[in-house]
Amino acid sequence: MGQRLRLFELVDYKNKTMNVDLLLLFREGVMYEIADKERTCTKQALHAKFHPWQVPKDATLVGPAILGSSSSPGEGLLVNTWTGDLPDKTGKYFATFTEFGCIPVSSAFHTKQFGWLIVNLFDNVKGITDPSLLELPVFCSNVPTKETQPVHFSKLFQQRTN
């Protein structure tokens, strides 16, 4: 509804540990990088359309699969994989959801501009356990927008690993 996404990442890459906390406000076209401990933020333009984590109406079923094992009850998870074009027709996606509950498991997006972006989702919880996390922290309210090129969602992770 609000077209907001909060990403918390703990990245360990090339012997460097990075904590990333991003609040993406798609309707407003801005992204905040939040340093909660320091109570600081940076703000920059966001160039991306909101893409909800759901099976799009025009998706094509690739097929079902079992993650884990089907040897004994409870050893596997039944999932369905779907494919289609990204909303702006700049690339393709594959998205995997549980058969029961339609909970996202993974998504892979490919564009000519950015290549592959693969997202795996762990420890999912139905609903929003703390809706206040989708609100802008008070200490970010008067932050000026950085004068940079608008960032694209697919570029967020590449910037931090180069």
C-alpha positions, 0 to 999 in steps of 0.5 A: 500500500505505502510502497515502502521497503526496509532492508537490513543487511549484514554483509561479509565480503572480502574479509570486510563486514558491512551493516546496511540499513536502507529505507526505500520510499518508492512513491516519493522517489527517495532512499535513506541510508540509516545509521541508527547507532550514530543517529544519522542518515543520507538521502538520495534520489531513487530510480525504480518502480515498486515491485511487490513480492507477490506472484504477478498476474501475468506470471507464467508457472515454471513448475513446482519443486521440493526444497530439501527432501521428499523422502519423509514427511516434513523434510521438504518444502513445496514451492512453485517457481514463476517467470515473466517480464519486469514491470518496465520491460527492461528484463526478466525475473524468476520468483519462487514462493511456497505452495502453501501461504505463497511466502516468497523464498527467492527471486532472481532479476536480470537486466542488460544494464545490471546483470543478475540480482538474486535475493534469497529470503530467510526467516520470513514472518507473515505481516509486518511485525513492527510497522514503525520500521517503515516510517522515517526516523525523526533524525532523518526528517530534515536531511538534504538530498545528496546531489548524485545520480538517482540510484537504481534498486539493482545497483544498491548491492553492487555499490557496497561490494566493489 
